[in-house]
Amino acid sequence: MVIAQTNPPNLASDATKTSFTPDEYRAMEETAEERHEYCNGEIIAMPGGSEVHSAIACNLLIHLGFLLRDTDFRLYNSDLRVWIPEYNCGTYTDLMVVNGEPEFHGSRTDEILNPLLIVEVLSPSTEAYDRGEKFRK
């Protein structure tokens, strides 16, 4: 059921636009078929995952979930973004751990501000980005 529909920016129809606001990014991301990261006005398409990548992330999720049971730590998969206000960036991680309650970005419930641990499963196609520019954020 659609309660309200806005007209999010369409990257395909606005190919000349080079900078987007966080709100434009979020509106686009809510209706996009693939996921994107956001950093200081730039929207970066994320490559699709592979079977091996998914299996590794799932195994880590199961193992960490077992280790963190009965603790105050919370484990999240890649459905939530980490928002980094200092860099005006939002990024998806393969896994993240929060100690205690998650701190959300404003009224959003899909952007976490306080991860204690971020886990990225590296692949040949994303290793340079994950170890380089994304890691430096």
PyMOL commands that place a pseudoatom at each C-alpha (Angstrom):
pseudoatom trace, name=CA, resn=MET, resi=1, chain=A, elem=C, hetatm=0, pos=[0.000, 0.000, 0.000]
pseudoatom trace, name=CA, resn=VAL, resi=2, chain=A, elem=C, hetatm=0, pos=[1.386, 3.397, -1.002]
pseudoatom trace, name=CA, resn=ILE, resi=3, chain=A, elem=C, hetatm=0, pos=[0.519, 6.116, 1.502]
pseudoatom trace, name=CA, resn=ALA, resi=4, chain=A, elem=C, hetatm=0, pos=[2.324, 8.959, -0.214]
pseudoatom trace, name=CA, resn=GLN, resi=5, chain=A, elem=C, hetatm=0, pos=[4.359, 9.062, -3.340]
pseudoatom trace, name=CA, resn=THR, resi=6, chain=A, elem=C, hetatm=0, pos=[6.884, 11.714, -4.177]
pseudoatom trace, name=CA, resn=ASN, resi=7, chain=A, elem=C, hetatm=0, pos=[8.872, 12.209, -7.319]
pseudoatom trace, name=CA, resn=PRO, resi=8, chain=A, elem=C, hetatm=0, pos=[12.363, 11.083, -6.344]
pseudoatom trace, name=CA, resn=PRO, resi=9, chain=A, elem=C, hetatm=0, pos=[15.245, 12.110, -8.564]
pseudoatom trace, name=CA, resn=ASN, resi=10, chain=A, elem=C, hetatm=0, pos=[15.793, 9.798, -11.486]
pseudoatom trace, name=CA, resn=LEU, resi=11, chain=A, elem=C, hetatm=0, pos=[19.472, 9.405, -12.259]
pseudoatom trace, name=CA, resn=ALA, resi=12, chain=A, elem=C, hetatm=0, pos=[18.758, 8.084, -15.746]
pseudoatom trace, name=CA, resn=SER, resi=13, chain=A, elem=C, hetatm=0, pos=[16.683, 11.115, -16.759]
pseudoatom trace, name=CA, resn=ASP, resi=14, chain=A, elem=C, hetatm=0, pos=[18.965, 13.675, -15.090]
pseudoatom trace, name=CA, resn=ALA, resi=15, chain=A, elem=C, hetatm=0, pos=[22.357, 12.491, -16.289]
pseudoatom trace, name=CA, resn=THR, resi=16, chain=A, elem=C, hetatm=0, pos=[23.775, 16.022, -16.257]
pseudoatom trace, name=CA, resn=LYS, resi=17, chain=A, elem=C, hetatm=0, pos=[23.225, 16.556, -12.531]
pseudoatom trace, name=CA, resn=THR, resi=18, chain=A, elem=C, hetatm=0, pos=[26.423, 15.869, -10.623]
pseudoatom trace, name=CA, resn=SER, resi=19, chain=A, elem=C, hetatm=0, pos=[25.525, 16.679, -7.022]
pseudoatom trace, name=CA, resn=PHE, resi=20, chain=A, elem=C, hetatm=0, pos=[22.574, 15.535, -4.937]
pseudoatom trace, name=CA, resn=THR, resi=21, chain=A, elem=C, hetatm=0, pos=[21.358, 16.411, -1.458]
pseudoatom trace, name=CA, resn=PRO, resi=22, chain=A, elem=C, hetatm=0, pos=[21.063, 13.673, 1.165]
pseudoatom trace, name=CA, resn=ASP, resi=23, chain=A, elem=C, hetatm=0, pos=[17.263, 13.950, 0.944]
pseudoatom trace, name=CA, resn=GLU, resi=24, chain=A, elem=C, hetatm=0, pos=[17.350, 13.520, -2.853]
pseudoatom trace, name=CA, resn=TYR, resi=25, chain=A, elem=C, hetatm=0, pos=[19.566, 10.471, -2.397]
pseudoatom trace, name=CA, resn=ARG, resi=26, chain=A, elem=C, hetatm=0, pos=[17.259, 8.937, 0.207]
pseudoatom trace, name=CA, resn=ALA, resi=27, chain=A, elem=C, hetatm=0, pos=[14.166, 9.513, -1.941]
pseudoatom trace, name=CA, resn=MET, resi=28, chain=A, elem=C, hetatm=0, pos=[15.870, 7.889, -4.918]
pseudoatom trace, name=CA, resn=GLU, resi=29, chain=A, elem=C, hetatm=0, pos=[17.166, 4.999, -2.829]
pseudoatom trace, name=CA, resn=GLU, resi=30, chain=A, elem=C, hetatm=0, pos=[13.686, 4.162, -1.521]
pseudoatom trace, name=CA, resn=THR, resi=31, chain=A, elem=C, hetatm=0, pos=[12.477, 3.352, -5.049]
pseudoatom trace, name=CA, resn=ALA, resi=32, chain=A, elem=C, hetatm=0, pos=[15.698, 2.176, -6.711]
pseudoatom trace, name=CA, resn=GLU, resi=33, chain=A, elem=C, hetatm=0, pos=[16.013, -1.429, -7.852]
pseudoatom trace, name=CA, resn=GLU, resi=34, chain=A, elem=C, hetatm=0, pos=[19.701, -1.507, -6.930]
pseudoatom trace, name=CA, resn=ARG, resi=35, chain=A, elem=C, hetatm=0, pos=[21.455, 0.081, -3.981]
pseudoatom trace, name=CA, resn=HIS, resi=36, chain=A, elem=C, hetatm=0, pos=[23.691, 3.118, -3.944]
pseudoatom trace, name=CA, resn=GLU, resi=37, chain=A, elem=C, hetatm=0, pos=[26.038, 4.757, -1.497]
pseudoatom trace, name=CA, resn=TYR, resi=38, chain=A, elem=C, hetatm=0, pos=[26.144, 8.497, -0.933]
pseudoatom trace, name=CA, resn=CYS, resi=39, chain=A, elem=C, hetatm=0, pos=[29.121, 10.694, -0.188]
pseudoatom trace, name=CA, resn=ASN, resi=40, chain=A, elem=C, hetatm=0, pos=[29.048, 14.456, -0.057]
pseudoatom trace, name=CA, resn=GLY, resi=41, chain=A, elem=C, hetatm=0, pos=[26.666, 14.904, -2.980]
pseudoatom trace, name=CA, resn=GLU, resi=42, chain=A, elem=C, hetatm=0, pos=[27.846, 11.972, -5.071]
pseudoatom trace, name=CA, resn=ILE, resi=43, chain=A, elem=C, hetatm=0, pos=[25.717, 8.856, -5.574]
pseudoatom trace, name=CA, resn=ILE, resi=44, chain=A, elem=C, hetatm=0, pos=[27.718, 5.676, -6.205]
pseudoatom trace, name=CA, resn=ALA, resi=45, chain=A, elem=C, hetatm=0, pos=[26.065, 2.521, -7.558]
pseudoatom trace, name=CA, resn=MET, resi=46, chain=A, elem=C, hetatm=0, pos=[26.946, -0.616, -5.612]
pseudoatom trace, name=CA, resn=PRO, resi=47, chain=A, elem=C, hetatm=0, pos=[27.839, -3.725, -7.591]
pseudoatom trace, name=CA, resn=GLY, resi=48, chain=A, elem=C, hetatm=0, pos=[25.678, -6.796, -7.174]
pseudoatom trace, name=CA, resn=GLY, resi=49, chain=A, elem=C, hetatm=0, pos=[26.869, -9.540, -4.871]
pseudoatom trace, name=CA, resn=SER, resi=50, chain=A, elem=C, hetatm=0, pos=[27.953, -13.045, -5.754]
pseudoatom trace, name=CA, resn=GLU, resi=51, chain=A, elem=C, hetatm=0, pos=[26.999, -16.404, -4.289]
pseudoatom trace, name=CA, resn=VAL, resi=52, chain=A, elem=C, hetatm=0, pos=[30.386, -16.684, -2.573]
pseudoatom trace, name=CA, resn=HIS, resi=53, chain=A, elem=C, hetatm=0, pos=[30.118, -13.155, -1.134]
pseudoatom trace, name=CA, resn=SER, resi=54, chain=A, elem=C, hetatm=0, pos=[26.630, -13.901, 0.186]
pseudoatom trace, name=CA, resn=ALA, resi=55, chain=A, elem=C, hetatm=0, pos=[27.708, -17.226, 1.717]
pseudoatom trace, name=CA, resn=ILE, resi=56, chain=A, elem=C, hetatm=0, pos=[30.663, -15.609, 3.511]
pseudoatom trace, name=CA, resn=ALA, resi=57, chain=A, elem=C, hetatm=0, pos=[28.496, -12.766, 4.853]
pseudoatom trace, name=CA, resn=CYS, resi=58, chain=A, elem=C, hetatm=0, pos=[25.832, -15.248, 6.035]
pseudoatom trace, name=CA, resn=ASN, resi=59, chain=A, elem=C, hetatm=0, pos=[28.415, -17.454, 7.748]
pseudoatom trace, name=CA, resn=LEU, resi=60, chain=A, elem=C, hetatm=0, pos=[29.885, -14.428, 9.525]
pseudoatom trace, name=CA, resn=LEU, resi=61, chain=A, elem=C, hetatm=0, pos=[26.397, -13.301, 10.559]
pseudoatom trace, name=CA, resn=ILE, resi=62, chain=A, elem=C, hetatm=0, pos=[25.614, -16.715, 12.039]
pseudoatom trace, name=CA, resn=HIS, resi=63, chain=A, elem=C, hetatm=0, pos=[28.974, -16.992, 13.814]
pseudoatom trace, name=CA, resn=LEU, resi=64, chain=A, elem=C, hetatm=0, pos=[28.940, -13.452, 15.227]
pseudoatom trace, name=CA, resn=GLY, resi=65, chain=A, elem=C, hetatm=0, pos=[25.292, -13.842, 16.206]
pseudoatom trace, name=CA, resn=PHE, resi=66, chain=A, elem=C, hetatm=0, pos=[26.211, -16.944, 18.191]
pseudoatom trace, name=CA, resn=LEU, resi=67, chain=A, elem=C, hetatm=0, pos=[29.162, -15.201, 19.871]
pseudoatom trace, name=CA, resn=LEU, resi=68, chain=A, elem=C, hetatm=0, pos=[27.145, -12.084, 20.732]
pseudoatom trace, name=CA, resn=ARG, resi=69, chain=A, elem=C, hetatm=0, pos=[24.065, -13.826, 22.105]
pseudoatom trace, name=CA, resn=ASP, resi=70, chain=A, elem=C, hetatm=0, pos=[23.200, -12.861, 25.678]
pseudoatom trace, name=CA, resn=THR, resi=71, chain=A, elem=C, hetatm=0, pos=[25.226, -9.627, 25.384]
pseudoatom trace, name=CA, resn=ASP, resi=72, chain=A, elem=C, hetatm=0, pos=[24.308, -5.979, 24.857]
pseudoatom trace, name=CA, resn=PHE, resi=73, chain=A, elem=C, hetatm=0, pos=[25.763, -6.087, 21.349]
pseudoatom trace, name=CA, resn=ARG, resi=74, chain=A, elem=C, hetatm=0, pos=[23.397, -5.940, 18.373]
pseudoatom trace, name=CA, resn=LEU, resi=75, chain=A, elem=C, hetatm=0, pos=[24.291, -7.366, 14.987]
pseudoatom trace, name=CA, resn=TYR, resi=76, chain=A, elem=C, hetatm=0, pos=[22.893, -5.951, 11.734]
pseudoatom trace, name=CA, resn=ASN, resi=77, chain=A, elem=C, hetatm=0, pos=[23.167, -7.073, 8.126]
pseudoatom trace, name=CA, resn=SER, resi=78, chain=A, elem=C, hetatm=0, pos=[23.441, -4.947, 4.991]
pseudoatom trace, name=CA, resn=ASP, resi=79, chain=A, elem=C, hetatm=0, pos=[19.813, -3.774, 5.088]
pseudoatom trace, name=CA, resn=LEU, resi=80, chain=A, elem=C, hetatm=0, pos=[20.799, -0.710, 7.136]
pseudoatom trace, name=CA, resn=ARG, resi=81, chain=A, elem=C, hetatm=0, pos=[23.151, 2.127, 6.199]
pseudoatom trace, name=CA, resn=VAL, resi=82, chain=A, elem=C, hetatm=0, pos=[25.880, 3.601, 8.327]
pseudoatom trace, name=CA, resn=TRP, resi=83, chain=A, elem=C, hetatm=0, pos=[25.567, 7.395, 8.226]
pseudoatom trace, name=CA, resn=ILE, resi=84, chain=A, elem=C, hetatm=0, pos=[28.800, 9.322, 8.812]
pseudoatom trace, name=CA, resn=PRO, resi=85, chain=A, elem=C, hetatm=0, pos=[27.837, 12.964, 9.493]
pseudoatom trace, name=CA, resn=GLU, resi=86, chain=A, elem=C, hetatm=0, pos=[31.449, 14.206, 9.525]
pseudoatom trace, name=CA, resn=TYR, resi=87, chain=A, elem=C, hetatm=0, pos=[31.789, 13.209, 5.859]
pseudoatom trace, name=CA, resn=ASN, resi=88, chain=A, elem=C, hetatm=0, pos=[28.135, 13.591, 4.805]
pseudoatom trace, name=CA, resn=CYS, resi=89, chain=A, elem=C, hetatm=0, pos=[28.187, 9.938, 3.717]
pseudoatom trace, name=CA, resn=GLY, resi=90, chain=A, elem=C, hetatm=0, pos=[25.847, 6.980, 3.855]
pseudoatom trace, name=CA, resn=THR, resi=91, chain=A, elem=C, hetatm=0, pos=[27.177, 3.518, 3.123]
pseudoatom trace, name=CA, resn=TYR, resi=92, chain=A, elem=C, hetatm=0, pos=[25.979, -0.061, 3.346]
pseudoatom trace, name=CA, resn=THR, resi=93, chain=A, elem=C, hetatm=0, pos=[28.234, -2.521, 5.143]
pseudoatom trace, name=CA, resn=ASP, resi=94, chain=A, elem=C, hetatm=0, pos=[28.021, -6.280, 4.998]
pseudoatom trace, name=CA, resn=LEU, resi=95, chain=A, elem=C, hetatm=0, pos=[27.638, -6.471, 8.786]
pseudoatom trace, name=CA, resn=MET, resi=96, chain=A, elem=C, hetatm=0, pos=[27.836, -4.063, 11.684]
pseudoatom trace, name=CA, resn=VAL, resi=97, chain=A, elem=C, hetatm=0, pos=[27.788, -4.413, 15.444]
pseudoatom trace, name=CA, resn=VAL, resi=98, chain=A, elem=C, hetatm=0, pos=[26.386, -1.798, 17.832]
pseudoatom trace, name=CA, resn=ASN, resi=99, chain=A, elem=C, hetatm=0, pos=[26.977, -1.809, 21.581]
pseudoatom trace, name=CA, resn=GLY, resi=100, chain=A, elem=C, hetatm=0, pos=[23.601, -1.287, 23.249]
pseudoatom trace, name=CA, resn=GLU, resi=101, chain=A, elem=C, hetatm=0, pos=[20.878, 0.691, 21.540]
pseudoatom trace, name=CA, resn=PRO, resi=102, chain=A, elem=C, hetatm=0, pos=[21.474, 1.903, 17.996]
pseudoatom trace, name=CA, resn=GLU, resi=103, chain=A, elem=C, hetatm=0, pos=[21.600, 5.652, 17.467]
pseudoatom trace, name=CA, resn=PHE, resi=104, chain=A, elem=C, hetatm=0, pos=[19.603, 6.553, 14.386]
pseudoatom trace, name=CA, resn=HIS, resi=105, chain=A, elem=C, hetatm=0, pos=[20.168, 9.542, 12.128]
pseudoatom trace, name=CA, resn=GLY, resi=106, chain=A, elem=C, hetatm=0, pos=[17.336, 11.943, 12.967]
pseudoatom trace, name=CA, resn=SER, resi=107, chain=A, elem=C, hetatm=0, pos=[13.954, 10.301, 12.568]
pseudoatom trace, name=CA, resn=ARG, resi=108, chain=A, elem=C, hetatm=0, pos=[15.283, 7.682, 10.148]
pseudoatom trace, name=CA, resn=THR, resi=109, chain=A, elem=C, hetatm=0, pos=[15.312, 4.053, 11.235]
pseudoatom trace, name=CA, resn=ASP, resi=110, chain=A, elem=C, hetatm=0, pos=[17.506, 2.842, 8.366]
pseudoatom trace, name=CA, resn=GLU, resi=111, chain=A, elem=C, hetatm=0, pos=[20.669, 4.866, 9.114]
pseudoatom trace, name=CA, resn=ILE, resi=112, chain=A, elem=C, hetatm=0, pos=[22.824, 4.009, 12.119]
pseudoatom trace, name=CA, resn=LEU, resi=113, chain=A, elem=C, hetatm=0, pos=[25.318, 6.471, 13.598]
pseudoatom trace, name=CA, resn=ASN, resi=114, chain=A, elem=C, hetatm=0, pos=[27.129, 4.361, 16.199]
pseudoatom trace, name=CA, resn=PRO, resi=115, chain=A, elem=C, hetatm=0, pos=[28.563, 1.122, 14.826]
pseudoatom trace, name=CA, resn=LEU, resi=116, chain=A, elem=C, hetatm=0, pos=[31.295, -0.368, 16.987]
pseudoatom trace, name=CA, resn=LEU, resi=117, chain=A, elem=C, hetatm=0, pos=[32.398, -2.873, 14.344]
pseudoatom trace, name=CA, resn=ILE, resi=118, chain=A, elem=C, hetatm=0, pos=[31.976, -2.742, 10.562]
pseudoatom trace, name=CA, resn=VAL, resi=119, chain=A, elem=C, hetatm=0, pos=[32.544, -5.882, 8.487]
pseudoatom trace, name=CA, resn=GLU, resi=120, chain=A, elem=C, hetatm=0, pos=[33.146, -5.819, 4.731]
pseudoatom trace, name=CA, resn=VAL, resi=121, chain=A, elem=C, hetatm=0, pos=[33.497, -9.027, 2.728]
pseudoatom trace, name=CA, resn=LEU, resi=122, chain=A, elem=C, hetatm=0, pos=[36.050, -8.249, 0.048]
pseudoatom trace, name=CA, resn=SER, resi=123, chain=A, elem=C, hetatm=0, pos=[35.778, -9.414, -3.531]
pseudoatom trace, name=CA, resn=PRO, resi=124, chain=A, elem=C, hetatm=0, pos=[38.145, -8.862, -6.460]
pseudoatom trace, name=CA, resn=SER, resi=125, chain=A, elem=C, hetatm=0, pos=[35.805, -6.282, -8.010]
pseudoatom trace, name=CA, resn=THR, resi=126, chain=A, elem=C, hetatm=0, pos=[35.328, -4.185, -4.839]
pseudoatom trace, name=CA, resn=GLU, resi=127, chain=A, elem=C, hetatm=0, pos=[38.497, -4.765, -2.819]
pseudoatom trace, name=CA, resn=ALA, resi=128, chain=A, elem=C, hetatm=0, pos=[40.286, -1.603, -3.946]
pseudoatom trace, name=CA, resn=TYR, resi=129, chain=A, elem=C, hetatm=0, pos=[37.266, 0.589, -3.129]
pseudoatom trace, name=CA, resn=ASP, resi=130, chain=A, elem=C, hetatm=0, pos=[36.452, -1.193, 0.151]
pseudoatom trace, name=CA, resn=ARG, resi=131, chain=A, elem=C, hetatm=0, pos=[40.064, -1.007, 1.378]
pseudoatom trace, name=CA, resn=GLY, resi=132, chain=A, elem=C, hetatm=0, pos=[40.654, 2.454, -0.055]
pseudoatom trace, name=CA, resn=GLU, resi=133, chain=A, elem=C, hetatm=0, pos=[38.172, 5.290, -0.353]
pseudoatom trace, name=CA, resn=LYS, resi=134, chain=A, elem=C, hetatm=0, pos=[35.282, 3.608, 1.490]
pseudoatom trace, name=CA, resn=PHE, resi=135, chain=A, elem=C, hetatm=0, pos=[37.532, 2.530, 4.377]
pseudoatom trace, name=CA, resn=ARG, resi=136, chain=A, elem=C, hetatm=0, pos=[38.996, 6.026, 4.801]
pseudoatom trace, name=CA, resn=LYS, resi=137, chain=A, elem=C, hetatm=0, pos=[35.481, 7.386, 5.461]
for i in range(1, 137): cmd.bond("trace and resi %d" % i, "trace and resi %d" % (i + 1))
show_as sticks, trace
zoom trace
